[in-house]
Amino acid sequence: MADRISSCPDSILCYILSFLPTKQVGSTSVLSKRWNLLWHSVPSLDFDYPDGMYDDGQACNRFILSLYSFLLWRDKEKTFHRFRLRFKSLYNHNEMETWIKLAIRRSGSLKHLNLSLHPGIAVPSVVFSCTTLVVLKLSNLMLKNISFVHLPFLIVLHLNSIYLSKDVDLPQFLSGCLNLVDLEVFNTVSDSNVKEFHSLPSLLRAEIDPTVVPLEVVKNVEILFADRLRKEDLVCDLQNLVQLEFAISVSSQGWPCVLEVFRCCPKLQNVFILIDGDLEAVLPYPLTVPTCISLHLQFCCLECYSGSALEFQFAEYIMLNANYLQIMEFRIDSDLYNNLLRRHHMIRDLSSCRKISYACTLLFEKL
């Protein structure tokens, strides 16, 4: 059988290899002479130190040596554009900081950087002045000693499970990334007392904790994922929002907060609501139906639906008033879903509700 793939141009083969972990890319060098040096030109480096091996000194040494070798022996004429490193051991952590610096400098035009490190490993300051970066994803680490951020072409910034030391001011950090289109600040803790955020005029998608990044900062987005949304967070209207996913602790906030969310999002088309806690005894329907429900809502999903009276009333309210609703989805806990009798009763009761939209379909999914 003819080896068709080896007849492809180097650029095509390198593009294909760029989707593989770097360890596997290196293994292709033994396939034939055609592949022997191809790994030198692959435009991405992807290193993942395995979980459960954090205290294995020999394994750490082998991993670091592999990283060093790939950086050292790469073809200097072939820049790479994407670098991903996942290393949660403190072993030789000073060297790891050096290799990150080297990767950025050897690239020359790094566009995608994804780091998941041990909190004891400092992210080198050169990362935050890498003006070619388009995507920056940082997770499970600490940011400290950052005095300057200048990322003019950055459009995607994801900060997940980050601890910001007192010297790192999140508003100032974001002010160096004013062209962001996609922002995630999730499970992030900040010791800074500064709350004066700059606006992000190009932002279209955000995933935030409103207690860390106020809704005012992301008010122009079209897609929003908000953790633990509270009534006091709703200080502005979200005029452009078409898709919203949020969690509601109904034991403390209740369905009035959910209805207030609808009032603040006049163009909302798709909504996912994660229900957490027991509901209050009375569901207060508003005198007027929020505009987004009557004119725009097409998809509504209730996660962790348990079939309680208040949940049922809310679902019924949506189906009675959403003129253009196409899908009403209920995601049910697996234990409850596997109870055939309970599930039958829930489906029967919800199916019996009158729907103002003839196109509305009910979906039932197991979590």
NUSE-32124 format. One record per residue (C-alpha): x, y, z; residue in three letters. Coordinates in steps of 0.001 Angstrom, whole numbers, padded with zeros to 6 digits, always signed. Layout:
XYZala;...
END
This chain:
+000000+000000+000000met;+001347+003416-000977ala;+002345+005786+001824asp;+000270+008735+000667arg;+000634+010802+003816ile;+004439+010908+003541ser;+004100+012419+000083ser;+002385+015494+001513cys;+004386+018736+001749pro;+006218+019434+005011asp;+003836+022258+005813ser;+000837+019889+005720ile;+002563+017204+007790leu;+003677+019750+010398cys;+000158+021117+010595tyr;-001186+017611+011262ile;+001488+016946+013882leu;+000707+020227+015639ser;-002466+018625+017030phe;-000491+015904+018850leu;+001310+016073+022207pro;+004971+016836+021593thr;+006081+013473+023014lys;+004109+011720+020268gln;+005456+014135+017664val;+009000+013125+018602gly;+008096+009445+018216ser;+007319+009960+014522thr;+011027+010496+013820ser;+011542+006715+013737val;+008976+006113+010999leu;+011338+006766+008088ser;+013988+009158+006825lys;+011141+011316+005510arg;+009972+011881+009098trp;+013377+011923+010793asn;+013752+015697+011206leu;+010184+016787+010649leu;+009542+017318+014351trp;+012042+020215+014263his;+009524+022296+012307ser;+006192+021570+014006val;+004593+024963+014863pro;+003451+023966+018365ser;+004894+022494+021555leu;+002575+020622+023926asp;+004068+019212+027143phe;+001960+017485+029796asp;+003596+016080+032932tyr;+001444+013140+034149pro;-000631+013399+037323asp;+000552+011271+040216gly;+004264+011699+039392met;+004904+015027+041115tyr;+007433+013632+043622asp;+009281+011360+041198asp;+012632+013102+040729gly;+013786+010878+037878gln;+010529+011337+035968ala;+010754+015106+036476cys;+014318+015132+035172asn;+013305+013177+032079arg;+010394+015525+031442phe;+012533+018657+031819ile;+015253+017148+029618leu;+012667+016414+026938ser;+011382+019984+027102leu;+014938+021336+026910tyr;+015811+019101+023971ser;+012826+020143+021906phe;+013519+023826+022531leu;+017234+023486+021839leu;+017043+021368+018692trp;+014165+023056+016977arg;+014922+024549+013571asp;+015678+028211+014369lys;+014330+029206+010982glu;+010934+027713+011843lys;+009114+029684+014520thr;+006389+028064+016540phe;+003135+029760+017420his;+001625+027670+020218arg;+003118+026540+023529phe;+001228+024501+026126arg;+002844+023387+029383leu;+001209+021472+032213arg;+003645+020844+035085phe;+002390+020799+038683lys;+005545+019650+040430ser;+007913+021934+042350leu;+010888+019817+041380tyr;+013494+022005+039629asn;+010903+024771+039458his;+013535+027452+038808asn;+014522+025651+035620glu;+010883+025531+034551met;+010687+029334+034722glu;+013827+029487+032561thr;+012342+027177+029911trp;+009170+029256+029712ile;+011270+032354+029052lys;+013303+030445+026480leu;+010191+029198+024700ala;+008849+032717+024326ile;+012159+034109+023106arg;+012846+031221+020704arg;+009404+031503+019163ser;+009616+035101+018025gly;+005925+035151+017164ser;+004170+033151+019870leu;+000396+033485+019562lys;-001063+030838+021881his;+000268+030243+025405leu;-001367+027800+027829asn;+000233+027266+031269leu;-000968+025102+034148ser;+001708+025077+036849leu;+002325+024529+040543his;+001508+027741+042501pro;+005126+027833+043651gly;+006335+028382+040080ile;+006372+032049+039141ala;+005061+032944+035706val;+007917+034963+034146pro;+007145+038640+033609ser;+008150+038300+029947val;+004790+036530+029398val;+002895+039731+030111phe;+004839+041799+027618ser;+004745+039270+024786cys;+003069+041531+022265thr;+002426+038763+019725thr;+000124+036797+022045leu;-003434+036290+020821val;-004525+033595+023306val;-003356+033350+026936leu;-004715+030618+029218lys;-003434+030325+032788leu;-004716+027844+035358ser;-003945+026452+038817asn;-001199+028916+039649leu;-000297+032118+041468met;+000377+035432+039784leu;+002812+037696+041625lys;+005373+040418+040995asn;+003630+041655+037858ile;+004322+045359+037439ser;+003545+045735+033736phe;+001036+044163+031338val;+001069+045016+027647his;-000780+042514+025454leu;-002228+044662+022651pro;-003259+041794+020352phe;-004639+039480+023017leu;-008233+038494+022229ile;-008648+035429+024510val;-007739+035509+028211leu;-008677+032614+030518his;-007751+032764+034216leu;-008950+029591+035919asn;-008215+028741+039564ser;-005739+031604+039928ile;-004550+033266+043120tyr;-003580+036895+042647leu;-001127+038176+045254ser;-001559+041614+046816lys;+000816+043241+044358asp;-001286+042083+041372val;-004232+044349+040653asp;-006779+042557+038442leu;-008266+045794+036993pro;-004761+046993+036111gln;-003970+043571+034653phe;-007041+043731+032376leu;-006232+047314+031383ser;-003242+045908+029491gly;-005564+043694+027408cys;-008097+046188+026066leu;-008838+044275+022848asn;-010198+041158+024556leu;-013043+039335+022834val;-013214+036309+025160asp;-012616+036602+028928leu;-012763+033939+031637glu;-012040+034728+035281val;-013186+031643+037147phe;-012346+030298+040632asn;-009965+033225+040996thr;-009063+034869+044301val;-007692+038398+044515ser;-006257+040119+047600asp;-006363+043527+045949ser;-008922+046053+047196asn;-008959+047988+043927val;-012308+047676+042106lys;-011930+050343+039403glu;-012131+048335+036193phe;-011603+049727+032712his;-014205+048951+030068ser;-013503+046225+027501leu;-015266+047516+024388pro;-014529+044524+022117ser;-015661+041831+024557leu;-018233+039377+023158leu;-017971+036387+025511arg;-017303+036243+029261ala;-017239+033633+032009glu;-016955+035357+035369ile;-017674+035381+039061asp;-019535+038706+039484pro;-018001+039162+042941thr;-014553+039321+041273val;-015384+040917+037912val;-018511+043124+038110pro;-021215+042755+035457leu;-020633+046393+034548glu;-017291+045371+033008val;-018896+042788+030694val;-022223+044485+030044lys;-021778+044528+026251asn;-021137+040798+025792val;-023353+038527+023703glu;-022543+035322+025637ile;-022187+035214+029427leu;-021502+032460+031966phe;-021951+033804+035482ala;-021244+031899+038678asp;-023611+032475+041606arg;-025474+035420+040171leu;-027114+037551+042882arg;-029727+040269+042710lys;-027247+042886+043956glu;-024963+042054+041003asp;-027610+043274+038542leu;-026527+046904+038475val;-026855+047355+034713cys;-028774+046075+031710asp;-027112+043580+029389leu;-028461+044999+026164gln;-026563+042745+023726asn;-026830+039463+025604leu;-028309+036575+023612val;-027006+033582+025608gln;-026746+033319+029383leu;-025759+030498+031712glu;-025870+031154+035441phe;-026216+029456+038809ala;-028804+030586+041294ile;-028792+029718+044981ser;-032548+029814+045325val;-032475+029279+049082ser;-031072+032804+049504ser;-032013+034572+046260gln;-035135+032869+044973gly;-036963+033027+041671trp;-037445+036837+041940pro;-033716+037097+041154cys;-034218+034891+038082val;-037047+037095+036866leu;-034922+040192+037502glu;-032213+038637+035300val;-034752+038321+032486phe;-035710+041982+032881arg;-032058+043022+032560cys;-031522+041037+029341cys;-034071+042316+026801pro;-032626+040351+023822lys;-031955+037039+025562leu;-032557+034009+023308gln;-030893+031089+025129asn;-030736+030599+028892val;-029294+027847+031116phe;-030223+028025+034796ile;-028427+025859+037367leu;-030699+025356+040368ile;-028985+025055+043751asp;-030998+024694+046964gly;-034620+024497+048071asp;-037179+026907+046734leu;-039282+029386+048666glu;-042989+028749+049067ala;-044365+031381+046687val;-043457+032191+043101leu;-044298+035874+042517pro;-045189+036340+038858tyr;-044401+039832+037514pro;-047283+042024+036380leu;-045741+042270+032920thr;-043843+039530+031118val;-040181+040464+030533pro;-039583+041399+026898thr;-036987+038718+026272cys;-039398+035962+027348ile;-042284+037107+025203ser;-040333+038182+022098leu;-036920+036501+021947his;-036533+033393+024125leu;-035967+030275+021998gln;-034178+027895+024364phe;-034514+027436+028129cys;-032708+024798+030183cys;-033223+024044+033881leu;-030281+022104+035294glu;-030645+019928+038422cys;-034406+019938+037926tyr;-036099+017986+040734ser;-039775+018445+039876gly;-040639+020550+042937ser;-043808+022625+042847ala;-041933+025913+042434leu;-039681+024591+039684glu;-042743+023275+037885phe;-044502+026649+038217gln;-041486+028442+036766phe;-041251+026052+033806ala;-044979+026452+033249glu;-044618+030254+033335tyr;-041929+030127+030651ile;-043944+027834+028393met;-047079+029969+028814leu;-045353+033231+027885asn;-042462+032463+025519ala;-044053+032982+022103asn;-041012+031755+020157tyr;-039748+029017+022478leu;-038406+026050+020514gln;-036811+023863+023207ile;-037538+023547+026921met;-034889+021253+028399glu;-034795+019645+031842phe;-031517+018154+033094arg;-032234+015768+035934ile;-029912+014255+038547asp;-029036+010680+037629ser;-030567+009131+040795asp;-033838+010915+040206leu;-033743+010210+036479tyr;-033260+006483+037128asn;-036369+006419+039335asn;-038763+005425+036561leu;-041930+006328+038477leu;-040716+009817+039492arg;-039433+010486+035991arg;-042736+009353+034478his;-044667+011734+036743his;-042375+014663+035897met;-042648+014072+032165ile;-046404+013621+032407arg;-046939+016829+034396asp;-044669+018960+032219leu;-046118+017549+028993ser;-049583+018508+030147ser;-048649+022215+030434cys;-050114+024531+027839arg;-047497+026018+025522lys;-048026+029284+023676ile;-045388+028269+021105ser;-046548+025454+018845tyr;-042901+024768+017932ala;-041903+024046+021547cys;-040306+020641+022225thr;-039597+019228+025694leu;-036279+017479+026260leu;-035296+015421+029310phe;-031603+014650+029912glu;-029765+012813+032686lys;-026956+014691+034429leu;
END
